[in-house]
Amino acid sequence: MLLGSLAEVSVGRLLINAILPGYILLAMYISFVIIRCWINPSLAPKYEFAGVSLKEKILSGLRDLLPLGIVIFVALGLDDPRRGDSY
């Protein structure tokens, strides 16, 4: 906020303009790690896959995504607790 006030630029605009360089750095970092592990596989951690049934995957996904769905539902104004049964 200090930089925005000194430069007389919107703070929101500064934050939005930081997204693209952040994603570029993210892509560069991920590419670096993938290439290094592809060249030298001993750098990657060893792990084993646990067998999970499709039913468990679906239930786990629904359990994890339900709170996010409720937040999005309320944030978009699709459910207004003050409105009640006005339909």
Secondary structure, DSSP 8 states (H G I E B T S, - for coil): -HHHHHHT--HHHHHHHTHHHHHHHHHHHHHHHHHHHHH-GGGS---------HHHHHHHHHHHHHHHHHHHHHHTTS--TTT-S--
